[in-house]
Every structure is written in C-alpha cells, then in structure tokens.
Amino acid sequence: MSHVSHIQLMIFDLAAIRRACSRMGLEFVENQKTYAWYGTLVEPDKYPLPEGITTEQLGHCDHAIKIPGARYEIGVLKHNGSYMLVCDFWDSSLKRAIGENGGLLKQAYGVEVIKEAARKKRFSYSEKQVNSGIEITITL
C-alpha cells in the first residue's frame, strides 16, 4: 500500500540539506520539478495527505533528493517560508537509506546546521560517530 508522507522537519537552509544529502550518499537535485513516487494515492482515508499538501501537488516539487538503489525520491517543497520533505515510504530502499520517518536524514541536517552556525561564529568543533549517532563538540 503506497501513501505519501511528510518527514517532520522544517528546512530553512538548502545548503545544509545539500550537505546532509552528500554526507549520506544521497543526491540533492536542484530545480528538479517532480519526484518519483507510486503515482496514485492509495487509501486516502487511512493515509491522509500531509497537512498543506493537495492531491494536485503530489509528485511536484521545487527540488528533489535521489536515493541510490531506490525507485522513489524525496520531494523538497517550498511551504510557508521554509521547505518540507515529502516522499512515499512504500519503497523500502528509501526508508532504509534515510531511516524510520527520515530520522537519519533529520540527524544529518541538524549536524550540518550546527556546524554552519559554529563556523559563522568562528567557533571550532569536532565531530565523531558514536553508537547513538553523531556527537559534536563545539569549543567557544
């Protein structure tokens, strides 16, 4: 059963999501106007559209994210002053690549936002992989 989901993440920094995609081996495609998904809304009563998205908008985006080995893509849509991520999690390759509800992608984006904020303030930082994810240490 295919349905379109909204990854609960507000994107304010496209450069940071680009870097997050790169660190995860995903491809951010600027100005791609459509994203691959099942193509038909299935069981809309059981799986409602993400808030603020209409049926006509499905499959359309401002940018897209390609996942190696996945048939479906993530649409990056401008929405209320930020960007939202929309995808069809029916493709299990997509789900494996970005984590449950996009958790790995959310974490990578957060790391990139923090690193950029530290750079702008001329703070130094270090990053290391730990069992629970990524640990960033910022030195003031």
N, C-alpha and C positions, 0 to 999 in steps of 0.2 A: 504494500500500500504506500503510495507516494504522497507526500504532502510537503508544503513549503514552510520553513521555519525561519524565525528571526533569531540570530545569535545576539543575546542580550549584551551588547557592547556599543557604546556611542563612540564613533570615530571622529575626532576633531583634527587629527594630524595625519594626512595622507602619506607624508614621508615616513612616519613611524610605522604605519601599517605596511608600507612597501618594504621597509627594513625587516619587519616581523616576518613577512612572507619569505624574504630572502633567507633569513636565518633558519626557516623551517623547510627550505627547499621547494617553496611554492612560487608561482609566477604571478605577480601583480601586473595586470594588463590595463594600462591607462587608456581611457576613452573607448573601451570595448562596450558597446551599447546593448548587448544581450549576454545572458549567461545560460549555460546548458542546465536543464532540469528535465523532469519527466515529461512535461509539456501539457499535462492535463491535471486539473485539480481533482483530487480523489477524496471523497467523504468530507466535504467542507464543514458539515455539522460536527463531525468528530474531531477534525483537524482544522480549526478556523484559521483564516489568514492572519498574518502578523498585523498588529494594530498599525493603521496608517497606510496599509497596502491594499490596493484594489486588484480585482481579478485581471483587469486590463494591464496592470503593471507587471504581472508575473512574466518572468523571462527577460524583462528590460532592466537596464542598469546604467550607471554613469561610468563605472569601471568594473572589472571582473578579476577574480582570482582563480587561476588554474591549478589543479592538484594533480601531480604526476600519478598516472595509473587510475585516476578516477574519470568516470564518464561525465559526471555533473560538475558544475562550477559554483562559485560563490559570487553573487551579485553584490556590488557596492553601490548603494543608492543614496543620493543626497536627500535628506529628510529633516525638516525643521532645524536648519542651521548646522547639522552635523551629517555624518554618514552612518548608514545602518548596513549590516551584512545579512543577506537573505540567501538561503540555499535549500536544497532538497536532500535531507539526510537519508533518503532511501538508498542512496549509493553508499554502501558500507566502506568503500575505499576513501571517500571524502570524510566520513565520520572518523575512521582510524587516523587519518592524516592530521585532522585539527582537534581531535579529542571530543569527548562527550559534551554536547552543547557548545562546541567550539572552545572548550577550556584551554587547550594548548595554544591556540591562536590568540585568545584573550591574554594569556600569560605573556606570550612573546610581544604583543602590542604594548602591554604595561611596562615591560622591561625597556623597550625602545623609547617610550615616552619619558620614563625616569632618567634614562641615560642622556637623552637630549636636554632635559631640564638641568641636569648636573653639568653638562658641557656648557650651557648658556651661562651658568653662574660661576663657571671656571672651577668647579669642584672636581676632585679626582674620584674615580670609582673603580671598583674591581667587580668582576662577575665570575661566579663559579656555579657549576652544576652540582646540585645536591639531590638526595633521594626524593625529596618532596617537590623538586622543581629547580628554580634558579634563585640564587642568593646574590644580591647586590649590596656592596658595602660602599657608602659614599663618605669621603673624607672632606670635611669642611676646612 
